[in-house]
Amino acid sequence: MLERSAVAGSGGAAGVLLGGVLTEYAGWEWVLYVNVPIALTAAWLAPRLLAESRDEGRTRAFDVAGAVTVTAGLALLVYTLVDANSAGWGSTQTLLLGALSLALLAAFVAVESRTGHPLMPFAIFRLQTLRGANVVGLLIGMALFSMFFFISLYLQQVLGYDALDAGLAYLPLALTIIVSAGAASQLVTRIGFKPTLITGLVLIAAGLTWFAQVSAPGGSYVGDVLFPSLLAAAGLGLAFVPVTIAAVTGISPSEAGLASGLINTAQQIGGALGLAILATIANGTTDDAIAGGERNPAVALTEGFQDAFLIGAGFAVLGAVLAATLISSSDSREHAEAARSGEVATAPAVA
């Protein structure tokens, strides 16, 4: 759990760093090309390193209808949100595509309710803590994954950094996430995953609120990026570990893989939706600033970034509130007691 959470949390920052190196020395296209050999290598290694998990007593089937409807529905929803600012929120295109995406997601729910081998068995949501953890995980993704995007734009388009320097600027953030994930593992054992998660979300909200004060002209890396990024990174490490533990608490061994995959999916969907929403807000604010007579593009862009960071902070605050209300306190205490007594590991293998 600790290793997974540290890697997941710092992966976004590390990706920006490596992306900066590739963009600077090989061209932006290589940010996409580099995934091809990585994917092929992973496909080659998987059957050699991973133990087979097939249940020979069950019928093998793949939920094609479920996979197609949920993928198409989510992709179309993200595209609709991203393009709504230019097409118009009340335009025929936005309304039709939005309705179609919701129809596809409704079809996914209908398919999963009727198929004998569902991609997403809804019975797993009977567990309160699992439900709450996935809702909070969605909001963590909405608040934080887009943060990397806007910081990169601010560094390059406002402060004038090149791609490599912008990537290197993420090193303190990535290291802080790893350290705070280690601290989170200890806190989960002492006070439980629920208080640790809430603390992390509060720090995330504080960091994003600080980011909402970014300035132009006259902005600086130390004052506008470094210190708020360290605060947000500390919160991210404290949030990723407990939300993943909460998402697999009370799960039977046969459902452990599903629960672990579900929280990963929730965070990724949250990242995509959050970026779509916040990019739309930022672009709208920037366009309004230019239409209002602002002649400095850096200032107009920064005003958009400020609004995006502030809404991202709102996502984190909402996540903290929902963590407090939706996640079981008794599950949190029981896990902490079991971890202290050695009955369960703080970092279960399913993650």
JOPE-V761595 format. One record per residue. SS is DSSP state (helix for helix, strand for strand, loop for the rest). PSI is psi in degrees with one decimal (none if undefined). D_FIRST is the distance of its C-alpha to the first C-alpha in whole Angstrom. Layout:
BEGIN
ss:SS psi:PSI d_first:D_FIRST
ss:SS psi:PSI d_first:D_FIRST
END
This chain:
BEGIN
ss:loop psi:-49.2 d_first:0
ss:helix psi:-48.2 d_first:4
ss:helix psi:-45.0 d_first:5
ss:helix psi:-44.4 d_first:5
ss:helix psi:-40.0 d_first:6
ss:helix psi:-43.0 d_first:8
ss:helix psi:-43.3 d_first:10
ss:helix psi:-42.9 d_first:10
ss:helix psi:-41.4 d_first:12
ss:helix psi:-10.4 d_first:14
ss:helix psi:-40.6 d_first:15
ss:helix psi:-44.7 d_first:18
ss:helix psi:-42.7 d_first:19
ss:helix psi:-36.5 d_first:19
ss:helix psi:-40.1 d_first:21
ss:helix psi:-41.3 d_first:23
ss:helix psi:-51.9 d_first:24
ss:helix psi:-35.5 d_first:24
ss:helix psi:-35.7 d_first:26
ss:helix psi:-40.7 d_first:29
ss:helix psi:-47.0 d_first:29
ss:helix psi:-44.2 d_first:30
ss:helix psi:-40.0 d_first:32
ss:helix psi:-40.7 d_first:34
ss:helix psi:-19.6 d_first:35
ss:loop psi:-18.3 d_first:35
ss:loop psi:150.3 d_first:35
ss:loop psi:-26.0 d_first:33
ss:loop psi:-29.5 d_first:33
ss:helix psi:-14.8 d_first:31
ss:helix psi:-29.7 d_first:28
ss:helix psi:-43.1 d_first:29
ss:helix psi:-36.5 d_first:30
ss:helix psi:-22.2 d_first:27
ss:helix psi:-22.6 d_first:25
ss:helix psi:-54.8 d_first:27
ss:helix psi:-32.2 d_first:27
ss:helix psi:-45.4 d_first:23
ss:helix psi:-41.7 d_first:23
ss:helix psi:-39.3 d_first:26
ss:helix psi:-42.0 d_first:24
ss:helix psi:-40.4 d_first:21
ss:helix psi:-35.5 d_first:23
ss:helix psi:-38.7 d_first:25
ss:helix psi:-30.7 d_first:22
ss:helix psi:-53.0 d_first:20
ss:helix psi:-17.7 d_first:23
ss:helix psi:-25.7 d_first:23
ss:helix psi:-23.6 d_first:19
ss:loop psi:135.1 d_first:18
ss:loop psi:144.8 d_first:19
ss:loop psi:139.0 d_first:21
ss:loop psi:13.7 d_first:20
ss:loop psi:135.1 d_first:24
ss:loop psi:105.9 d_first:25
ss:loop psi:-17.3 d_first:29
ss:loop psi:-3.7 d_first:30
ss:loop psi:152.0 d_first:29
ss:loop psi:132.4 d_first:31
ss:loop psi:128.2 d_first:29
ss:loop psi:153.4 d_first:30
ss:loop psi:130.8 d_first:28
ss:loop psi:79.9 d_first:29
ss:helix psi:-45.7 d_first:31
ss:helix psi:-41.7 d_first:32
ss:helix psi:-43.4 d_first:29
ss:helix psi:-41.8 d_first:27
ss:helix psi:-45.8 d_first:30
ss:helix psi:-42.6 d_first:31
ss:helix psi:-37.9 d_first:28
ss:helix psi:-47.5 d_first:27
ss:helix psi:-40.6 d_first:31
ss:helix psi:-45.9 d_first:31
ss:helix psi:-42.7 d_first:28
ss:helix psi:-43.1 d_first:29
ss:helix psi:-36.7 d_first:32
ss:helix psi:-44.2 d_first:31
ss:helix psi:-44.4 d_first:30
ss:helix psi:-41.9 d_first:33
ss:helix psi:-44.2 d_first:35
ss:helix psi:-41.8 d_first:33
ss:helix psi:-40.1 d_first:33
ss:helix psi:-6.3 d_first:37
ss:helix psi:-32.4 d_first:38
ss:helix psi:-38.1 d_first:39
ss:helix psi:-36.4 d_first:42
ss:helix psi:-24.7 d_first:43
ss:loop psi:129.5 d_first:43
ss:loop psi:-29.0 d_first:41
ss:loop psi:11.5 d_first:44
ss:loop psi:159.4 d_first:45
ss:helix psi:-40.7 d_first:46
ss:helix psi:-48.8 d_first:43
ss:helix psi:-43.5 d_first:40
ss:helix psi:-42.4 d_first:42
ss:helix psi:-46.4 d_first:42
ss:helix psi:-39.2 d_first:39
ss:helix psi:-43.6 d_first:37
ss:helix psi:-39.3 d_first:38
ss:helix psi:-40.8 d_first:38
ss:helix psi:-41.1 d_first:34
ss:helix psi:-36.2 d_first:34
ss:helix psi:-40.3 d_first:36
ss:helix psi:-40.4 d_first:34
ss:helix psi:-35.8 d_first:31
ss:helix psi:-37.8 d_first:33
ss:helix psi:-38.2 d_first:34
ss:helix psi:-45.7 d_first:30
ss:helix psi:-43.0 d_first:30
ss:helix psi:-42.5 d_first:33
ss:helix psi:-46.0 d_first:32
ss:helix psi:-27.1 d_first:29
ss:helix psi:-19.0 d_first:31
ss:helix psi:-23.4 d_first:34
ss:loop psi:151.1 d_first:32
ss:loop psi:-21.2 d_first:32
ss:loop psi:73.6 d_first:28
ss:loop psi:145.5 d_first:27
ss:loop psi:-34.9 d_first:24
ss:loop psi:92.3 d_first:23
ss:loop psi:113.1 d_first:24
ss:helix psi:-13.4 d_first:24
ss:helix psi:-21.5 d_first:24
ss:helix psi:-23.1 d_first:21
ss:helix psi:7.6 d_first:21
ss:helix psi:-21.0 d_first:23
ss:loop psi:122.8 d_first:20
ss:helix psi:-47.6 d_first:21
ss:helix psi:-38.4 d_first:17
ss:helix psi:-44.8 d_first:16
ss:helix psi:-49.6 d_first:19
ss:helix psi:-41.2 d_first:18
ss:helix psi:-38.1 d_first:15
ss:helix psi:-35.5 d_first:16
ss:helix psi:-44.8 d_first:19
ss:helix psi:-40.2 d_first:17
ss:helix psi:-38.6 d_first:15
ss:helix psi:-44.6 d_first:18
ss:helix psi:-33.7 d_first:20
ss:helix psi:-44.6 d_first:17
ss:helix psi:-41.2 d_first:18
ss:helix psi:-36.8 d_first:21
ss:helix psi:-39.3 d_first:22
ss:helix psi:-39.0 d_first:20
ss:helix psi:-36.0 d_first:20
ss:helix psi:-21.4 d_first:24
ss:helix psi:-43.6 d_first:24
ss:helix psi:-38.7 d_first:23
ss:helix psi:-48.2 d_first:26
ss:helix psi:-33.2 d_first:28
ss:helix psi:-43.4 d_first:28
ss:helix psi:-43.2 d_first:28
ss:helix psi:-40.7 d_first:32
ss:helix psi:-44.3 d_first:33
ss:helix psi:-42.0 d_first:32
ss:helix psi:-42.1 d_first:34
ss:helix psi:-20.1 d_first:37
ss:helix psi:-49.7 d_first:38
ss:loop psi:-13.4 d_first:37
ss:loop psi:18.0 d_first:38
ss:loop psi:148.4 d_first:35
ss:loop psi:176.0 d_first:35
ss:helix psi:-40.5 d_first:32
ss:helix psi:-45.3 d_first:31
ss:helix psi:-37.4 d_first:32
ss:helix psi:-39.8 d_first:30
ss:helix psi:-43.3 d_first:27
ss:helix psi:-27.2 d_first:27
ss:loop psi:-16.2 d_first:27
ss:loop psi:-7.1 d_first:23
ss:helix psi:-48.0 d_first:22
ss:helix psi:-36.8 d_first:22
ss:helix psi:-47.2 d_first:20
ss:helix psi:-42.7 d_first:17
ss:helix psi:-38.0 d_first:17
ss:helix psi:-37.6 d_first:17
ss:helix psi:-44.1 d_first:14
ss:helix psi:-45.0 d_first:12
ss:helix psi:-45.1 d_first:14
ss:helix psi:-28.3 d_first:13
ss:helix psi:-38.2 d_first:10
ss:helix psi:-41.1 d_first:10
ss:helix psi:-37.2 d_first:13
ss:helix psi:-38.0 d_first:11
ss:helix psi:-39.5 d_first:8
ss:helix psi:-39.9 d_first:12
ss:helix psi:-37.5 d_first:13
ss:helix psi:-38.7 d_first:11
ss:helix psi:-35.2 d_first:13
ss:helix psi:-46.1 d_first:16
ss:helix psi:-8.0 d_first:17
ss:loop psi:161.4 d_first:14
ss:helix psi:-26.0 d_first:12
ss:helix psi:-52.9 d_first:16
ss:helix psi:-36.7 d_first:17
ss:helix psi:-42.7 d_first:15
ss:helix psi:-45.4 d_first:14
ss:helix psi:-42.5 d_first:18
ss:helix psi:-44.7 d_first:18
ss:helix psi:-42.3 d_first:16
ss:helix psi:-36.6 d_first:18
ss:helix psi:-41.9 d_first:22
ss:helix psi:-39.4 d_first:21
ss:helix psi:-46.7 d_first:20
ss:helix psi:-41.4 d_first:24
ss:helix psi:-42.7 d_first:25
ss:helix psi:-42.0 d_first:24
ss:helix psi:-34.4 d_first:25
ss:helix psi:-38.7 d_first:29
ss:helix psi:-42.5 d_first:29
ss:helix psi:-29.9 d_first:29
ss:loop psi:-7.1 d_first:32
ss:loop psi:8.5 d_first:34
ss:loop psi:145.5 d_first:34
ss:loop psi:155.6 d_first:38
ss:loop psi:136.9 d_first:40
ss:loop psi:173.3 d_first:42
ss:loop psi:10.5 d_first:42
ss:loop psi:161.3 d_first:38
ss:loop psi:156.5 d_first:36
ss:helix psi:-46.8 d_first:32
ss:helix psi:-49.0 d_first:32
ss:helix psi:-35.1 d_first:33
ss:helix psi:-19.6 d_first:32
ss:helix psi:-51.8 d_first:29
ss:helix psi:-57.2 d_first:27
ss:helix psi:-45.8 d_first:27
ss:helix psi:-31.5 d_first:26
ss:helix psi:-35.1 d_first:23
ss:helix psi:-39.9 d_first:22
ss:helix psi:-46.8 d_first:22
ss:helix psi:-37.3 d_first:20
ss:helix psi:-40.2 d_first:18
ss:helix psi:-42.0 d_first:17
ss:helix psi:-38.0 d_first:17
ss:helix psi:-45.5 d_first:14
ss:helix psi:-39.7 d_first:12
ss:helix psi:-21.5 d_first:12
ss:helix psi:-39.8 d_first:12
ss:helix psi:-43.1 d_first:9
ss:helix psi:-54.5 d_first:7
ss:helix psi:-33.2 d_first:9
ss:helix psi:-32.6 d_first:10
ss:helix psi:-39.2 d_first:7
ss:helix psi:-45.2 d_first:7
ss:helix psi:-35.9 d_first:11
ss:helix psi:-19.1 d_first:11
ss:helix psi:7.0 d_first:11
ss:loop psi:130.2 d_first:12
ss:loop psi:5.4 d_first:16
ss:loop psi:139.6 d_first:15
ss:loop psi:155.1 d_first:17
ss:helix psi:-33.9 d_first:16
ss:helix psi:-20.7 d_first:18
ss:helix psi:3.0 d_first:17
ss:helix psi:-42.9 d_first:13
ss:helix psi:-39.9 d_first:13
ss:helix psi:-45.8 d_first:16
ss:helix psi:-41.7 d_first:13
ss:helix psi:-42.3 d_first:10
ss:helix psi:-31.9 d_first:13
ss:helix psi:-43.6 d_first:15
ss:helix psi:-35.9 d_first:13
ss:helix psi:-43.2 d_first:12
ss:helix psi:-41.6 d_first:16
ss:helix psi:-42.7 d_first:17
ss:helix psi:-39.8 d_first:16
ss:helix psi:-41.7 d_first:18
ss:helix psi:-42.0 d_first:21
ss:helix psi:-41.6 d_first:20
ss:helix psi:-43.6 d_first:21
ss:helix psi:-46.0 d_first:24
ss:helix psi:-41.7 d_first:25
ss:helix psi:-43.1 d_first:25
ss:helix psi:-41.5 d_first:26
ss:helix psi:-45.0 d_first:29
ss:helix psi:-48.8 d_first:30
ss:helix psi:-34.8 d_first:30
ss:helix psi:-38.5 d_first:31
ss:helix psi:-43.7 d_first:34
ss:helix psi:-46.4 d_first:35
ss:helix psi:-44.6 d_first:35
ss:helix psi:-38.6 d_first:37
ss:helix psi:-43.8 d_first:39
ss:helix psi:-41.8 d_first:39
ss:helix psi:-43.9 d_first:40
ss:helix psi:-40.8 d_first:43
ss:helix psi:-38.7 d_first:44
ss:helix psi:-42.4 d_first:45
ss:helix psi:-42.1 d_first:47
ss:helix psi:-27.4 d_first:49
ss:loop psi:0.0 d_first:49
ss:loop psi:2.2 d_first:51
ss:loop psi:122.0 d_first:48
ss:loop psi:-13.5 d_first:49
ss:loop psi:111.2 d_first:46
ss:helix psi:-34.3 d_first:44
ss:helix psi:-38.9 d_first:41
ss:helix psi:-43.7 d_first:42
ss:helix psi:-43.4 d_first:42
ss:helix psi:-43.1 d_first:38
ss:helix psi:-37.2 d_first:37
ss:helix psi:-37.7 d_first:38
ss:helix psi:-42.1 d_first:36
ss:helix psi:-39.4 d_first:33
ss:helix psi:-45.9 d_first:34
ss:helix psi:-40.3 d_first:34
ss:helix psi:-45.2 d_first:31
ss:helix psi:-38.4 d_first:29
ss:helix psi:-41.4 d_first:30
ss:helix psi:-37.5 d_first:29
ss:helix psi:-39.9 d_first:26
ss:helix psi:-36.5 d_first:26
ss:helix psi:-38.8 d_first:27
ss:helix psi:-41.8 d_first:24
ss:helix psi:-41.1 d_first:22
ss:helix psi:-44.8 d_first:24
ss:helix psi:-39.5 d_first:25
ss:helix psi:-41.4 d_first:21
ss:helix psi:-42.3 d_first:21
ss:helix psi:-44.2 d_first:24
ss:helix psi:-33.5 d_first:22
ss:helix psi:-38.7 d_first:19
ss:helix psi:-29.5 d_first:22
ss:helix psi:-30.6 d_first:24
ss:helix psi:-24.6 d_first:22
ss:loop psi:133.5 d_first:19
ss:loop psi:125.6 d_first:20
ss:helix psi:-34.5 d_first:20
ss:helix psi:-38.7 d_first:21
ss:helix psi:-40.6 d_first:17
ss:helix psi:-46.3 d_first:16
ss:helix psi:-42.3 d_first:18
ss:helix psi:-40.5 d_first:18
ss:helix psi:-41.8 d_first:14
ss:helix psi:-43.0 d_first:14
ss:helix psi:-42.6 d_first:17
ss:helix psi:-37.1 d_first:16
ss:helix psi:-40.1 d_first:13
ss:helix psi:-33.0 d_first:16
ss:helix psi:-5.0 d_first:18
ss:loop psi:8.7 d_first:16
ss:loop psi:-30.3 d_first:16
ss:loop psi:154.5 d_first:12
ss:loop psi:147.2 d_first:9
ss:loop psi:-27.8 d_first:7
ss:loop psi:83.1 d_first:4
ss:loop psi:149.3 d_first:6
ss:loop psi:-22.9 d_first:7
ss:loop psi:-20.6 d_first:8
ss:loop psi:none d_first:5
END
